[in-house]
């Protein structure tokens, strides 16, 4: 039957876009047009441990500005100006650079070295003042950066903008005010000379992470 003028007509909606908007209704917001492609992301900082990298890199790195390192473990005690908890210190020699020992189990030496770097940064040391040397496997940060070539790797040492990680036998790592040694390998025949060399590279402070009794013996043998 024909509809009376008072009855509105109902039309079945048809899928698909409309050519023109209905009267009294604003047009839908146009879809944004994609812009130019985003630039490539910068090279990621290497992670500091196996949990974040699949291998033990990133502080570091790790690159971490001072004051952003991990907090000291519970019960670690007060931190000295050098950044090492008091009860973990053992001064071996008062001549030349100060020597401090940080006890660490064989499987946790790199972790102890990383935590020591964190405390040094928290205590106000500039990242470029710190050199970390390993006596066994390379630190993951070093392995990561060496994958881009030795020129790029050593350029970072020359600029001295950040903590640098190297093998204890690397002669190009001539030294920094603070040298942290991770005793994560090496033989008792070669380590005394290596530690003596690390002491010579330390301007004011040498921190050695590992078995304190073994470290003391090795330092005495290399003196």
Secondary structure, 3 states (H helix, E strand, C coil): CCCCCCCCCCCCCCCCCCCCCCCCCCCCCCCCCCCCCCCCCCCCCCCCCHHHHCCCCCCCCCCCCCCCCCCCCCCCCCECCCCCEHHHCCCCCCCCCEEEEEECCHHHHHHHHHHHHHHHHHCCCCHHHEEEEECCCCCHHHHHHHCCCHHHHHHHHHHCCCCEEEECCCCCCCCEEEEEEECCCCCHHHHHHHHHHHHHHEEEEEEEEECHHHHHHHHHHHC
